[in-house]
Amino acid sequence: MQKTAFGALLAATTALSPLAATAQTEIQFWHAFTGRLGELVAEQVATFNESQSEYSVNATHKGNYSETLNAGIAAFRAGEQPHILMVFEVGTATMMGAKGAIKPVYEVMEEAGADFDPDAYIGSVKGYYTTTDGQMLSLPFNSSTPVLWVNRDALEGAGIDPDTDLSTWQNVDAVLDQLAEAGHECPLTTAWQSWIHLENLSAYHDVPFATQDNGFAGLDTELAFNGPVQVQHIAQMGEWADEGKFIYAGRRNEGGANFRAGECALFTESSAGYAGIKSEAQFDFDVRPLPYWDGVEGAPQNTIIGGASLWVMEGHEPAEYKAAAAFLNFLSSPEIQAKWHQDTGYLPITTAAGELTREQGFYQENPGTDVAVKQMTAKAPTANSKGLRLGSFDQIRGIIDEELEAVWSGDKDAQAALDSAVERGNQLLRRFERASN
């Protein structure tokens, strides 16, 4: 798309004052992206800045997700906060609890007179960042969901039909047996074990991860991921680990390097792994829906998102909020969102961006890239699959990681590990509740 077209797009997607300012209004945008994603964010910012003359966005990388969140909070306390801050999804409750620190996106858009429709965003994405009455607090930006990546060459090498049905964990179990019998050293690995194998497992099987609608209905929520479905799944993964069929690589995305190098046959990872896998893999691969346990009522439901949203910080001038509104509307426009989705593997956060991607033939030319979209939108979200809103969630994930590692090493059984994680995590929730009241 030419820059002149982007200028027309901006004019069409914002309903802000047409009067040109005598000087540009500059705003600060702090984000967590490096590498290729950092380049793509810089490209978006440059395109916006070049498409009009009234506003200028200055983007700055502030570290990983946790570091960017902490930098934003520290800056607010010092009165030096940016206008827009990228915050990963587990920081949502923290931002909501930061009294006086944020200006809800719906207010920013209303006050700027922007043409903003929260219903344009797909429900399973929008729900994560809205109040119970549908008011959008932050703008979804880079949203992803877990899928199953398949090394087709590895399956063929083990005498397995690479198109074999992997839709259920029962079927995956059978394939792992075949891979192990063929001497494969890494039948299955994963990234982000808590996000995929507990948080999304719960949503996908329509069972609660926590009470009070997974925290959406109140701060007095308690963790509930030690139920039968979760225990069964973690117990099975523990067996696979003991038998050498599941290879644990680390808490974050360490397993990605193993899969991209062709060492592992199956890999549960974010849909946003697409860009890296496509550029590095020297083997034939495809992407499948995240498996589910056949026999669990309601499964598969829908998975939930990872990634981050953009929060507008309090303490700035009205003209600067108009600039923020214009930039956020630009990022949400169908053309910009479709390009971001196609470049990265992140979900198209609006229905229009997904439809445009399909019209452009991207899904037909890149089979499987629509799997995550279908998985997120096939069913309307339930109270168990809308998302998670828990205080101190980053620290709770750390506890979950510790307990899961004890299962993989054989030091604990699944029930004991999940019971311990629930008990320890609930202590953090109570501290967060007291601090927020």
Buried (B, 14 or more C-beta within 10 A) or exposed (E): EEEEEBBEBBEEBBBBEEEEEEEBBEBBBBBBBEEEBBEBBBEBBEBBBEBBEBBBBEBEBBBBBBEBBBBBBEBBEEEEBBBBBBBBBBBBBBBBBBEEBBBBBBBBBEEBEBEBEBEBBBBBBBBBBBEEEEEBBBBBBBBBBBBBBBBBBBBEBBEBEBEEEBBBBBBBBBBBBBBBEBEBEBBBBBBBBBBBBBBBBBBBBBBBBBBBBBBBEEBEBBBBBBBEBBBBBBBBBBBBBEEBBBBBBBBEBEBBBBBBEBBBBBBBBBBBBBBBBEEEBEBEBBBBBBBBBEEBEBBBBBBBBBBBBBBBBBEBEEBBBBBBBBBBBBBBBBBBBBBBBBBBBBBBBBBBBBEBBBEBEBBEEBEBBBBBBEBBBEBEBBEBBBBBBBBBBBBBBBBBBBBBBBBBEEEBBBBBBBBBBBEBBBEBBBEBBEEBE
